[in-house]
């Protein structure tokens, strides 16, 4: 008698079995979006890592330029290039040279005319600017968004 009160669906399917199709469609729609978000987050993280590395390279260059044993701007540029070669061993010297711009300036932001750091007296500041093309090391090359073209940093040290 009790068994007659329980109704079974006539089609033989259980109630809710049509949710499998909806879940498949929802998953198919969300996976490309999740992949895009993941790639974007990875690219932003790579940019932040590069920005920190460039800041460290500029600081290293400013410390090197501040030493009284450093005599020329070319020595500072070579030292910053060496730091970048250590940071990005996968890049060739030509790739780094085309992507990297290094500037060494005096107190007023003017380029040191003679290229001799000895002309800057002890206690005066010397600034090192580093600019790097993000596409040189980016794994998603050619994407132009968020203005992530170049990464710049500047550090200032006082001559000994």
Secondary structure, 3 states (H helix, E strand, C coil): CHHHHCCCCCCCCCCCCCHHHHHHHHHHHHHHHHHHHHHHHHHHHHHHHHHHHHHHHHHHHHHHHHCCCCCEHHHHHHHHHHHHHHHCCCCCHHHHHHHEEEEEECCCCCECCCCEHHHCCCCCEEEEEEEEEHHHCCCCCCCCCCCCCEEEEEEEEECC
